[in-house]
């Protein structure tokens, strides 16, 4: 799942990482950003596990288990919106996490 969402599908866009990030961020509303702004990785993992189960079930029915994942037209068509949503969320959440990690400790 990581390869497909972090490299495979984005490569098909033929954009630089910064161009792609700008395109994705243009679709985020302030409400989206506020809702995703959390450093709680448990939430992220639960969402990814649920998506993984759905994705793997689809792949298992479409491709033999002993073959590498093929990013055919139908796979890209079906999963591109989810992948872009997760990439956008991960960027916002990574920023929130780094903000939390590097936040100055309050004065005693």
Secondary structure, DSSP 8 states (H G I E B T S, - for coil): -HHIIIIIHHHTT---HHHHHHHHHTT--HHHHHHH----HHHHHHHHHHHHHHHHHHHHHHS-TTS-----HHHHHHHHHHHHHHHHHHHHHHHHHHHHHH------
